[in-house]
Amino acid sequence: MSNLRWLWKQLAGSRLLLLGATLLMTLESLAFLSQVGLQQRMIDDVLLGGQVDRFVPTLLLIGLAYAGYSLLFTFGPHVIHLTVARVRARLARQLMQRLYAIPIGLLRKERTASYVYHFTNDLTTAANTAGGDLPRLFQQLTNVVVLLVVLFLAGPGILAAVAAFSLLYLVLGRKFPQQRKEAAGAVNRSRSALLVHLEEGVSATREVVAFHRQAWEDDEYNRRYGAYYDTVMTEGKLINRQLAVIEPLRWGAVLAVLLYGGHLVLSGSVSIGMFVITYQFTNRFLESFHGLYQYALGLSAKLSSVERLRGYLEGESLASDGEPLSGPIASLRLDGVTFSYASGLEPVLRDVRLELPVGRKLAFVGGSGGGKSTLAQLLVRFHEPGAGQLTVNGRPLSDWAREDWMSRVTIVFQEPYLFPDTIRANLLLGREGVSEETLTSVCQAMQIHDVIAALPDGYDTVIGERGVTLSGGQKQRLALARALLGEPEVLILDEATSALDLETERRIQQQLDRLRAGRTTLIIAHRLSTIRNADAIFVFDRGRLAESGTHEELLARGSVYRELVWKEERQEREDVPPAPTIPAAHA
């Protein structure tokens, strides 16, 4: 019942439409029953009774009832489709909002295709159940109630026969709803696992081919498809078993009505016209009763999808409340920040305390696993500290509205994501008011304009999924240009130039210094040579802040930083190829 109450809440704003759809479907049933009932007058009064004067009026009434039924039969489903579309749109908005509110830690634990499955299957099932099945369920219920009254008027014996078979129908079928729900849940889970594997298989095509693992991938697909096939067959066998038990009861009730009704006609207790419509009403009653039962049975199966969707939407979310952040960012501080990605794991950051000078060029350096990228992700609130706090303008970062903070901070990753759209769309990301001059100027600064201009359609060239048609360095330069167009107060570069050659990286760093003058830029350095002019360098070692200062200060007194610089210089010397030997000239 809790899932049904949740579905009812999702109908907010569409309940009048749902009521209208239910009313139309009910009127459709009544119109059908009335035109069937009028046939009794046509048979008994006109055809057998010889009352010719009633032929035209009765025919007109039948035609009017049929016209009303046809109109309602057409218009009712249209209103249902409109209701379903509104509920689907509402749920889709909630899904998208939820997707962007999931803590990054939870997001990374789940596979991408399982989120897609919520959109493609669970959402559609929930919308159809709330907006479509409920009106049809009420329609079948109306049919059953009205026809019970009609059959009672036709004869208590007929009603007793139909009721007996209906009760037997319920008794024999009572074990199926729970089994259907469990079977449907198993089908959903196996289908989701199969779709997850398909999505990941397509994404990993290059690696599968490169490592010659096609046979392994094929076996894995066959295994998952086999599991899905088994659950589908199990559900199908359950449905067939249900039909084998229940279907004969429908025809048994019809035969009972034919036998008993025929006896009443022969004994003169019931007219031929009444017998004809009673037979039709019995068929209609059994269809409606069967439909009502099937809708109830199907509802129990569909609620497994509703339960999955509800569990996803009501899961843990990032806190979105907080005070508006007005005015510029004046101070950034970390007070005893400790962070671990999961309970029981070693902390990635340990008691980090530092002041980040605002409006300056800052750098985080250190060995692999030192906590630099983790700290950057804490600054953009992808995670929350396990202990200690980040403060902005003297107050904990959690006190400020997440939306306000995120609108002021931008992070560029080492492997940026590019959409399968035009280069222009990837650069603007929906931003309006960016002039063509500004766009090209920023791209020129990031050393990517000439590359774009050489493409067939320039900035309107469509790139492949994840920017597959571009090199790693080109993707990084596009991502840098995209970030600069947003003009963030705080720009974080997480090894965002690692795919560039040394000379290109130096030119881009010079342009960044020019464009970001007076603004906070935090660089997680790939090459130490590019951040020597940073206003402050923070050196991390095994999750702790080891030392900080300018390049010159750290070289003079910093053991960790000095060792990192010497290591990089030795590596660069080793990478330089020896000068070619020039053969001596022969006289």
C-alpha positions as CSV (number, residue, x, y, z in Angstrom):
1,M,0.0,0.0,0.0
2,S,2.9,2.4,0.7
3,N,3.9,2.1,-3.0
4,L,0.4,3.0,-4.1
5,R,0.3,6.0,-1.8
6,W,3.6,7.1,-3.3
7,L,2.1,6.8,-6.8
8,W,-0.8,8.8,-5.7
9,K,1.5,11.6,-4.6
10,Q,3.2,11.5,-8.0
11,L,-0.3,12.3,-9.5
12,A,-0.2,15.8,-7.9
13,G,-1.2,18.3,-10.6
14,S,-2.7,15.5,-12.8
15,R,-5.4,14.2,-10.5
16,L,-8.2,16.2,-12.2
17,L,-7.0,14.8,-15.5
18,L,-7.0,11.3,-14.0
19,L,-10.5,11.8,-12.6
20,G,-11.6,12.9,-16.1
21,A,-10.0,9.9,-17.7
22,T,-11.7,7.6,-15.1
23,L,-15.1,9.3,-15.7
24,L,-14.8,8.9,-19.5
25,M,-13.8,5.2,-19.2
26,T,-16.7,4.6,-16.9
27,L,-19.2,6.3,-19.3
28,E,-17.7,4.3,-22.1
29,S,-18.6,1.1,-20.3
30,L,-22.1,2.3,-19.5
31,A,-22.7,3.3,-23.1
32,F,-21.6,-0.1,-24.3
33,L,-23.9,-1.8,-21.7
34,S,-26.9,0.4,-22.7
35,Q,-26.6,-0.4,-26.4
36,V,-26.5,-4.1,-25.5
37,G,-29.5,-3.7,-23.2
38,L,-31.5,-1.9,-25.9
39,Q,-31.2,-5.1,-28.1
40,Q,-33.6,-6.8,-25.7
41,R,-36.3,-4.2,-26.6
42,M,-35.6,-4.6,-30.3
43,I,-35.9,-8.5,-30.1
44,D,-38.9,-8.8,-27.7
45,D,-40.9,-5.7,-28.5
46,V,-40.2,-5.2,-32.2
47,L,-39.1,-8.4,-33.8
48,L,-41.1,-10.9,-31.7
49,G,-43.8,-8.6,-30.3
50,G,-44.7,-7.0,-33.6
51,Q,-44.6,-3.4,-32.2
52,V,-43.4,-1.9,-35.5
53,D,-44.0,1.6,-34.3
54,R,-41.1,1.1,-31.8
55,F,-38.6,0.1,-34.5
56,V,-37.3,3.5,-35.4
57,P,-37.1,4.9,-31.9
58,T,-35.4,1.8,-30.6
59,L,-33.0,1.8,-33.6
60,L,-32.2,5.5,-32.9
61,L,-31.5,4.8,-29.3
62,I,-29.2,1.9,-30.2
63,G,-27.4,4.2,-32.7
64,L,-27.1,7.0,-30.2
65,A,-25.7,4.6,-27.6
66,Y,-23.2,3.1,-30.1
67,A,-22.2,6.6,-31.2
68,G,-21.6,7.7,-27.6
69,Y,-19.6,4.5,-27.0
70,S,-17.5,5.0,-30.1
71,L,-16.7,8.6,-29.1
72,L,-15.8,7.7,-25.6
73,F,-13.8,4.7,-26.8
74,T,-11.7,7.1,-28.9
75,F,-11.4,10.1,-26.5
76,G,-11.0,8.2,-23.2
77,P,-7.7,6.6,-24.0
78,H,-6.4,10.0,-25.3
79,V,-6.9,11.5,-21.9
80,I,-5.2,8.5,-20.3
81,H,-2.2,9.0,-22.6
82,L,-2.1,12.7,-21.7
83,T,-2.2,11.7,-18.0
84,V,0.6,9.2,-18.4
85,A,2.7,11.7,-20.3
86,R,2.4,14.2,-17.5
87,V,3.2,11.7,-14.8
88,R,6.2,10.5,-16.9
89,A,7.4,14.1,-17.3
90,R,7.1,14.7,-13.5
91,L,9.0,11.5,-12.7
92,A,11.7,12.2,-15.3
93,R,12.3,15.6,-13.7
94,Q,12.6,14.0,-10.3
95,L,15.0,11.4,-11.7
96,M,17.3,14.1,-13.2
97,Q,17.2,16.2,-10.0
98,R,18.0,13.1,-8.0
99,L,20.8,12.1,-10.4
100,Y,22.6,15.4,-9.8
101,A,22.0,15.2,-6.0
102,I,23.5,11.7,-5.5
103,P,26.7,11.8,-3.4
104,I,29.6,11.1,-5.7
105,G,30.6,8.2,-3.6
106,L,27.3,6.4,-4.2
107,L,27.3,7.4,-7.9
108,R,30.6,5.7,-8.5
109,K,29.5,2.5,-6.8
110,E,26.6,2.0,-9.3
111,R,26.9,1.2,-12.9
112,T,25.8,3.8,-15.5
113,A,23.4,1.5,-17.3
114,S,21.4,0.8,-14.0
115,Y,20.6,4.5,-13.9
116,V,19.5,4.4,-17.5
117,Y,17.3,1.4,-16.7
118,H,15.4,3.6,-14.2
119,F,14.5,5.9,-17.1
120,T,13.8,3.3,-19.8
121,N,11.8,0.8,-17.7
122,D,11.0,1.7,-14.1
123,L,9.8,5.3,-15.0
124,T,7.6,4.1,-17.9
125,T,6.1,1.3,-15.7
126,A,5.3,3.7,-12.8
127,A,3.8,6.3,-15.1
128,N,1.6,3.7,-16.9
129,T,0.5,2.3,-13.6
130,A,-0.5,5.6,-12.1
131,G,-2.0,7.3,-15.1
132,G,-3.3,4.4,-17.2
133,D,-3.9,1.3,-15.1
134,L,-5.9,3.0,-12.3
135,P,-8.7,4.4,-14.7
136,R,-8.9,1.0,-16.5
137,L,-9.1,-0.7,-13.1
138,F,-12.0,1.5,-12.1
139,Q,-13.6,0.9,-15.4
140,Q,-13.5,-2.9,-15.0
141,L,-14.8,-2.5,-11.4
142,T,-17.7,-0.4,-12.7
143,N,-18.5,-3.1,-15.2
144,V,-18.5,-5.8,-12.6
145,V,-20.8,-3.9,-10.2
146,V,-23.3,-2.9,-12.9
147,L,-23.4,-6.3,-14.4
148,L,-23.9,-8.0,-11.1
149,V,-27.1,-5.9,-10.7
150,V,-28.2,-6.7,-14.2
151,L,-27.7,-10.5,-13.8
152,F,-29.6,-10.4,-10.5
153,L,-32.5,-8.8,-12.3
154,A,-32.3,-11.4,-15.0
155,G,-32.5,-14.2,-12.5
156,P,-31.1,-15.1,-9.1
157,G,-30.1,-18.5,-10.4
158,I,-28.0,-17.0,-13.2
159,L,-26.3,-14.7,-10.7
160,A,-25.6,-17.6,-8.4
161,A,-24.0,-19.6,-11.1
162,V,-21.8,-16.8,-12.2
163,A,-20.9,-15.8,-8.7
164,A,-19.9,-19.4,-7.8
165,F,-17.5,-19.7,-10.7
166,S,-16.1,-16.2,-9.9
167,L,-15.4,-17.2,-6.3
168,L,-13.7,-20.4,-7.5
169,Y,-11.7,-18.2,-9.9
170,L,-10.5,-16.1,-7.0
171,V,-9.7,-19.1,-4.7
172,L,-7.7,-20.9,-7.3
173,G,-5.9,-17.8,-8.4
174,R,-5.0,-16.3,-5.0
175,K,-1.5,-17.8,-4.9
176,F,-0.4,-16.2,-8.2
177,P,-0.1,-12.4,-7.3
178,Q,2.9,-12.9,-5.0
179,Q,4.5,-15.4,-7.4
180,R,4.0,-12.9,-10.3
181,K,5.6,-10.1,-8.3
182,E,8.6,-12.2,-7.5
183,A,8.9,-13.4,-11.1
184,A,8.6,-9.9,-12.5
185,G,11.2,-8.6,-10.0
186,A,13.6,-11.4,-11.2
187,V,13.0,-10.5,-14.8
188,N,13.7,-6.8,-14.1
189,R,16.9,-7.5,-12.2
190,S,18.2,-9.8,-14.9
191,R,17.2,-7.4,-17.7
192,S,18.9,-4.6,-15.9
193,A,22.1,-6.7,-15.5
194,L,22.0,-7.5,-19.3
195,L,21.6,-3.9,-20.3
196,V,24.4,-2.9,-18.0
197,H,26.7,-5.4,-19.6
198,L,25.6,-4.3,-23.1
199,E,26.3,-0.6,-22.4
200,E,29.7,-1.4,-20.9
201,G,30.5,-3.8,-23.8
202,V,29.8,-1.1,-26.3
203,S,31.9,1.4,-24.3
204,A,34.8,-1.1,-24.0
205,T,34.8,-2.2,-27.7
206,R,38.3,-0.8,-28.4
207,E,39.8,-2.5,-25.3
208,V,38.1,-5.8,-26.1
209,V,39.4,-5.8,-29.7
210,A,42.9,-4.5,-28.6
211,F,43.3,-7.4,-26.1
212,H,41.7,-9.9,-28.4
213,R,39.0,-10.8,-25.9
214,Q,36.0,-11.1,-28.2
215,A,35.4,-14.7,-27.3
216,W,35.5,-13.9,-23.5
217,E,33.0,-11.0,-24.1
218,D,30.8,-13.2,-26.1
219,D,30.7,-15.8,-23.4
220,E,29.9,-13.2,-20.8
221,Y,27.1,-11.9,-22.8
222,N,25.7,-15.4,-23.4
223,R,25.8,-16.1,-19.7
224,R,23.9,-12.9,-18.8
225,Y,21.4,-13.4,-21.6
226,G,20.9,-17.0,-20.4
227,A,20.1,-15.8,-16.9
228,Y,17.6,-13.2,-18.4
229,Y,16.1,-15.9,-20.7
230,D,15.6,-18.2,-17.7
231,T,13.7,-15.6,-15.7
232,V,11.5,-14.7,-18.7
233,M,10.7,-18.4,-19.2
234,T,10.0,-18.9,-15.5
235,E,7.5,-15.9,-15.6
236,G,6.0,-17.3,-18.9
237,K,5.5,-20.7,-17.3
238,L,3.8,-19.1,-14.3
239,I,1.4,-17.2,-16.6
240,N,0.6,-20.3,-18.6
241,R,0.0,-22.3,-15.4
242,Q,-2.3,-19.5,-14.2
243,L,-4.3,-19.6,-17.5
244,A,-4.5,-23.4,-17.3
245,V,-6.1,-23.3,-13.9
246,I,-8.3,-20.3,-14.3
247,E,-9.4,-20.1,-18.0
248,P,-11.7,-23.2,-17.9
249,L,-13.7,-21.5,-15.2
250,R,-14.7,-18.7,-17.6
251,W,-16.1,-21.1,-20.1
252,G,-17.7,-23.2,-17.4
253,A,-19.7,-20.1,-16.3
254,V,-20.8,-19.4,-19.9
255,L,-22.0,-23.0,-20.3
256,A,-23.9,-22.8,-17.0
257,V,-25.7,-19.7,-18.2
258,L,-26.5,-21.2,-21.5
259,L,-28.0,-24.3,-19.9
260,Y,-29.9,-22.5,-17.2
261,G,-31.0,-19.6,-19.4
262,G,-32.2,-22.0,-22.1
263,H,-34.2,-23.8,-19.5
264,L,-35.8,-20.5,-18.4
265,V,-36.6,-19.6,-22.0
266,L,-38.2,-23.0,-22.7
267,S,-40.3,-22.8,-19.5
268,G,-41.4,-19.3,-20.5
269,S,-39.8,-17.6,-17.4
270,V,-37.5,-15.5,-19.5
271,S,-38.0,-13.9,-23.0
272,I,-35.7,-14.6,-25.9
273,G,-34.5,-11.0,-25.9
274,M,-33.6,-11.2,-22.2
275,F,-31.8,-14.5,-22.8
276,V,-29.7,-13.0,-25.6
277,I,-28.6,-10.0,-23.6
278,T,-28.1,-12.1,-20.5
279,Y,-25.7,-14.3,-22.4
280,Q,-23.8,-11.2,-23.7
281,F,-23.8,-9.6,-20.2
282,T,-22.4,-12.8,-18.8
283,N,-19.6,-12.8,-21.3
284,R,-19.0,-9.1,-20.6
285,F,-19.0,-9.8,-16.8
286,L,-16.5,-12.6,-17.1
287,E,-14.3,-10.5,-19.3
288,S,-14.5,-7.6,-16.8
289,F,-14.0,-9.8,-13.8
290,H,-11.0,-11.4,-15.6
291,G,-9.7,-8.0,-16.5
292,L,-10.1,-6.7,-13.0
293,Y,-8.3,-9.7,-11.7
294,Q,-5.5,-9.4,-14.3
295,Y,-5.1,-5.7,-13.5
296,A,-4.8,-6.5,-9.8
297,L,-2.4,-9.3,-10.6
298,G,-0.4,-7.1,-13.0
299,L,-0.3,-4.4,-10.5
300,S,1.5,-6.6,-8.0
301,A,4.1,-7.3,-10.6
302,K,4.5,-3.7,-11.7
303,L,4.9,-2.6,-8.1
304,S,8.3,-4.2,-8.1
305,S,9.4,-1.6,-10.7
306,V,7.7,1.1,-8.7
307,E,9.5,0.0,-5.6
308,R,12.8,0.1,-7.4
309,L,12.1,3.6,-8.7
310,R,10.9,4.8,-5.3
311,G,13.9,3.4,-3.5
312,Y,16.2,5.3,-6.0
313,L,14.3,8.6,-5.6
314,E,14.2,8.4,-1.8
315,G,17.8,7.4,-1.4
316,E,20.6,9.5,0.1
317,S,21.0,12.9,-1.4
318,L,23.4,15.8,-1.1
319,A,22.1,18.5,1.2
320,S,20.8,21.4,-0.9
321,D,19.8,23.8,1.9
322,G,21.9,26.7,3.2
323,E,22.1,30.5,3.1
324,P,22.6,32.3,-0.2
325,L,26.3,33.2,-0.7
326,S,26.2,36.9,-1.4
327,G,29.3,39.0,-2.1
328,P,32.6,37.7,-3.4
329,I,34.6,34.9,-1.9
330,A,36.9,36.6,0.5
331,S,38.6,33.7,2.3
332,L,39.1,29.9,1.9
333,R,40.4,27.8,4.8
334,L,40.7,24.2,5.8
335,D,40.6,23.4,9.5
336,G,41.7,19.9,10.5
337,V,40.2,18.3,7.4
338,T,40.3,14.5,7.4
339,F,38.7,12.3,4.7
340,S,38.3,8.6,3.8
341,Y,36.4,7.2,0.9
342,A,34.8,4.5,3.0
343,S,34.7,3.5,6.6
344,G,37.5,1.2,7.5
345,L,39.8,2.5,4.8
346,E,42.9,4.5,5.5
347,P,42.3,8.3,5.4
348,V,43.3,10.0,2.2
349,L,43.6,13.3,3.9
350,R,44.8,13.7,7.6
351,D,44.2,16.8,9.7
352,V,44.9,19.2,6.8
353,R,45.1,22.8,8.0
354,L,45.8,25.6,5.5
355,E,44.7,29.0,4.3
356,L,44.2,29.4,0.5
357,P,45.0,33.0,-0.5
358,V,42.1,34.3,-2.6
359,G,42.7,35.9,-5.9
360,R,46.1,34.2,-6.3
361,K,47.6,31.4,-8.4
362,L,48.0,28.4,-6.1
363,A,49.4,24.9,-6.7
364,F,49.0,21.5,-5.0
365,V,52.0,19.2,-5.6
366,G,53.1,15.8,-4.2
367,G,53.5,12.2,-5.0
368,S,50.8,9.9,-6.3
369,G,48.2,9.2,-3.6
370,G,49.1,12.3,-1.6
371,G,45.5,13.5,-1.5
372,K,45.7,16.5,-4.0
373,S,42.8,15.5,-6.2
374,T,40.7,14.4,-3.2
375,L,41.2,17.9,-1.7
376,A,40.1,19.5,-5.0
377,Q,36.9,17.3,-4.9
378,L,36.2,18.4,-1.4
379,L,36.4,22.0,-2.5
380,V,33.7,21.5,-5.2
381,R,31.7,19.5,-2.6
382,F,31.8,16.2,-4.4
383,H,32.4,14.8,-1.0
384,E,32.1,16.1,2.6
385,P,34.9,16.0,5.1
386,G,34.8,13.1,7.6
387,A,36.3,15.4,10.2
388,G,37.2,19.1,10.4
389,Q,35.6,21.6,8.0
390,L,36.2,23.9,5.0
391,T,35.3,27.5,5.7
392,V,34.3,30.2,3.2
393,N,34.2,33.8,4.3
394,G,34.7,32.6,7.9
395,R,31.7,30.1,7.9
396,P,31.6,26.4,7.2
397,L,31.1,25.6,3.6
398,S,28.0,23.5,4.5
399,D,26.3,26.7,5.7
400,W,26.2,28.1,2.2
401,A,23.7,27.0,-0.4
402,R,25.2,24.3,-2.6
403,E,23.9,25.9,-5.8
404,D,25.4,29.3,-5.0
405,W,28.8,27.7,-4.3
406,M,28.8,25.5,-7.3
407,S,28.0,28.4,-9.6
408,R,31.3,30.1,-8.5
409,V,33.6,27.1,-8.7
410,T,34.7,25.1,-11.8
411,I,36.9,22.1,-11.9
412,V,38.7,20.7,-15.1
413,F,39.7,17.1,-14.9
414,Q,42.5,15.2,-16.5
415,E,40.1,13.3,-18.7
416,P,37.2,15.7,-19.5
417,Y,33.9,14.5,-20.8
418,L,32.7,15.9,-24.2
419,F,29.2,15.4,-25.5
420,P,28.5,13.9,-28.9
421,D,27.5,17.4,-30.2
422,T,29.1,20.3,-31.9
423,I,32.2,21.9,-30.6
424,R,30.3,25.1,-30.0
425,A,27.7,23.3,-27.9
426,N,30.5,21.6,-25.9
427,L,32.1,25.0,-25.2
428,L,29.0,26.9,-24.3
429,L,27.1,24.2,-22.4
430,G,23.9,26.2,-22.7
431,R,25.4,29.5,-21.8
432,E,23.7,32.4,-23.5
433,G,25.2,35.8,-24.3
434,V,28.7,34.6,-25.2
435,S,29.8,36.6,-28.2
436,E,31.6,35.0,-31.1
437,E,34.5,37.3,-30.5
438,T,34.8,36.1,-26.8
439,L,34.5,32.5,-27.9
440,T,37.3,32.6,-30.5
441,S,39.5,34.8,-28.2
442,V,39.4,32.2,-25.4
443,C,40.0,29.3,-27.8
444,Q,43.0,31.2,-29.3
445,A,44.3,31.7,-25.8
446,M,44.0,27.9,-25.1
447,Q,45.8,27.1,-28.4
448,I,42.8,25.3,-29.9
449,H,41.2,27.8,-32.3
450,D,43.4,26.9,-35.3
451,V,42.6,23.2,-34.8
452,I,38.8,24.0,-34.8
453,A,39.1,26.4,-37.8
454,A,40.8,23.7,-39.8
455,L,37.8,21.3,-39.4
456,P,35.2,21.1,-42.2
457,D,32.4,22.9,-40.2
458,G,34.6,24.8,-37.8
459,Y,32.9,25.4,-34.4
460,D,29.8,23.6,-35.7
461,T,31.7,20.3,-36.3
462,V,30.1,17.4,-34.5
463,I,32.5,15.4,-32.5
464,G,32.0,11.8,-31.5
465,E,30.9,10.4,-28.2
466,R,33.3,11.5,-25.5
467,G,35.1,13.5,-28.1
468,V,36.5,10.3,-29.7
469,T,37.5,12.2,-32.9
470,L,39.8,14.4,-31.0
471,S,43.2,13.8,-29.4
472,G,43.8,13.8,-25.7
473,G,45.5,17.2,-25.8
474,Q,42.7,18.7,-28.0
475,K,40.1,17.5,-25.5
476,Q,42.0,19.1,-22.6
477,R,42.3,22.4,-24.4
478,L,38.6,22.4,-25.2
479,A,37.8,21.7,-21.6
480,L,40.0,24.6,-20.5
481,A,38.3,27.0,-22.9
482,R,34.9,25.8,-21.7
483,A,35.9,26.5,-18.1
484,L,37.2,30.0,-18.9
485,L,34.0,31.0,-20.7
486,G,32.2,30.5,-17.4
487,E,34.4,33.0,-15.7
488,P,34.4,31.2,-12.3
489,E,35.7,32.9,-9.1
490,V,37.6,29.7,-8.3
491,L,39.1,27.6,-11.1
492,I,40.6,24.2,-10.2
493,L,42.8,22.4,-12.7
494,D,43.3,18.7,-11.8
495,E,46.2,17.8,-14.0
496,A,44.2,19.4,-16.8
497,T,47.2,19.8,-19.1
498,S,48.8,16.4,-18.7
499,A,48.3,15.4,-22.3
500,L,50.0,18.5,-23.7
501,D,53.6,18.8,-24.8
502,L,55.9,20.9,-22.6
503,E,55.9,24.0,-25.0
504,T,52.2,24.0,-25.5
505,E,51.6,23.6,-21.8
506,R,53.9,26.6,-21.0
507,R,52.1,28.8,-23.6
508,I,48.7,27.9,-22.1
509,Q,49.9,28.5,-18.6
510,Q,51.0,32.0,-19.6
511,Q,47.6,32.7,-21.1
512,L,45.9,31.4,-17.9
513,D,48.1,33.7,-15.8
514,R,46.9,36.6,-18.0
515,L,43.2,35.7,-18.1
516,R,43.0,34.7,-14.5
517,A,44.9,37.6,-13.0
518,G,43.3,38.6,-9.7
519,R,41.2,35.5,-9.5
520,T,41.7,32.2,-7.6
521,T,43.3,29.5,-9.7
522,L,44.3,26.2,-8.0
523,I,46.5,23.9,-10.1
524,I,47.2,20.3,-9.3
525,A,50.5,20.2,-11.2
526,H,51.5,17.6,-13.8
527,R,54.9,19.2,-14.4
528,L,56.4,21.3,-11.6
529,S,58.1,23.6,-14.1
530,T,54.7,25.1,-15.0
531,I,53.8,26.2,-11.5
532,R,57.1,27.8,-10.4
533,N,55.6,31.3,-10.6
534,A,52.6,30.3,-8.3
535,D,51.9,32.7,-5.4
536,A,51.8,29.7,-3.0
537,I,52.7,26.0,-3.5
538,F,51.2,23.4,-1.0
539,V,53.2,20.2,-0.9
540,F,51.3,17.0,0.2
541,D,52.9,13.8,1.4
542,R,50.8,10.8,2.3
543,G,47.6,12.8,3.0
544,R,49.3,15.5,5.1
545,L,50.4,19.0,4.3
546,A,54.1,18.7,4.4
547,E,55.2,22.3,3.6
548,S,54.1,25.4,1.7
549,G,55.6,28.5,0.2
550,T,56.8,29.9,-3.1
551,H,59.1,28.0,-5.4
552,E,62.2,29.7,-4.2
553,E,61.3,29.4,-0.5
554,L,60.6,25.7,-0.8
555,L,63.8,25.0,-2.7
556,A,65.7,26.8,0.0
557,R,64.1,24.9,3.0
558,G,61.7,22.3,1.7
559,S,63.0,18.7,1.6
560,V,59.9,17.1,0.0
561,Y,59.4,19.8,-2.7
562,R,63.2,20.0,-3.5
563,E,63.3,16.2,-3.9
564,L,60.2,16.4,-6.3
565,V,62.0,19.1,-8.4
566,W,65.2,17.1,-8.6
567,K,63.4,13.9,-9.5
568,E,61.6,15.7,-12.4
569,E,64.8,17.3,-13.7
570,R,66.6,14.0,-13.7
571,Q,63.6,12.5,-15.6
572,E,63.7,15.2,-18.2
573,R,67.5,14.7,-18.7
574,E,67.0,11.0,-19.2
575,D,64.2,11.6,-21.7
576,V,66.4,13.9,-23.9
577,P,67.8,11.8,-26.8
578,P,71.6,12.1,-27.3
579,A,72.9,14.4,-30.0
580,P,73.5,12.7,-33.3
581,T,77.1,11.8,-34.1
582,I,78.4,13.7,-37.2
583,P,80.8,11.6,-39.2
584,A,84.2,13.1,-39.8
585,A,84.7,14.6,-43.2
586,H,87.2,12.7,-45.4
587,A,89.8,14.5,-47.3
